[in-house]
Amino acid sequence: MSAFGLRQIGLILSCTTIISSLQCNHLPLQQRKVIENSLRLLDKMGKKFPQQCLREKTSFRFPTQVLQPRQKETVGVAIEEIFQHIFYIFSKNLTLAAWDETALDEFQNGLYLQIEQLEACLIKKHIHYRWSKEASRLKLKKYFQKIDCFLKDKQHDLCSWEISRAEMRRCLQLIDKVTRKL
């Protein structure tokens, strides 16, 4: 390969690195947009909260302390973990949910793209290893396991999905509140 060709490849690689790091620098702004869109899609997915489900409400108690660490990067890792759990929950047995399929697909796609972007930025900053040893990760896992068990116990019925959808809305609103402070 000629020296000119090697310089072009080098230029392309440096440009993609610069563009990629710029995306990481604007991550809080992107997250706010993704969350705003996700909240809109959650509303569009289903109708109003069914009256018959009001009696079944349960408190899952989101561990808010996971979004209050001292470092901005650690918050990013927590948010990525939360998005992964939400994506997992909304990839399950949705047959009884009776939601708008297009809105659900857009919601899942938006979460997936944001997870990919967060992972790319966090890997660059080498933060995953430290996060995996923290108690915060276990608290999040426990929180989402409660939701998953609730869905299983209720056999993924309409009310359990509506309650889970409302809980995910609260979860995303908490993330939005935190990202606005960053």
Salt bridges, closest charged atoms under 4 A:
ASP43 OD2 - ARG169 NH2 2.44
GLU56 OE1 - LYS154 NZ 3.49
GLU73 OE2 - LYS125 NZ 3.94
GLU80 OE1 - HIS128 NE2 3.59
GLU81 OE2 - HIS85 NE2 3.44
GLU81 OE2 - ARG137 NE 3.29
ASP148 OD1 - LYS92 NZ 2.82
ASP148 OD2 - LYS152 NZ 3.47
GLU162 OE1 - ARG165 NH2 2.62
GLU167 OE1 - ARG170 NH2 2.65
ASP176 OD2 - ARG180 NE 3.08
